[in-house]
């Protein structure tokens, strides 16, 4: 499967279910050079008016966060937090 097809498949999953592919790389923003991996879980963002998904990410340092997909960019190398 081509990378663009991978991206389309991931976004399609987010629109239909509460799971995401596990192990997709997530890069932190700015000066933070941490990398994380998706755990395979997601839930709807609860912010008023937001239609995004909170994707569960486990970082290299062991922390677990739930960044919103609306504040992230999905590219060929995985997710990047904006």
PyMOL commands that set and color helices and strands:
alter all, ss='L'
color gray80, all
select helices_A, chain A and resi 3-16+69-71
alter helices_A, ss='H'
color red, helices_A
select strands_A, chain A and resi 25-27+35-44+53-59+64-68+72-75+78-81
alter strands_A, ss='S'
color yellow, strands_A
deselect
rebuild
show_as cartoon
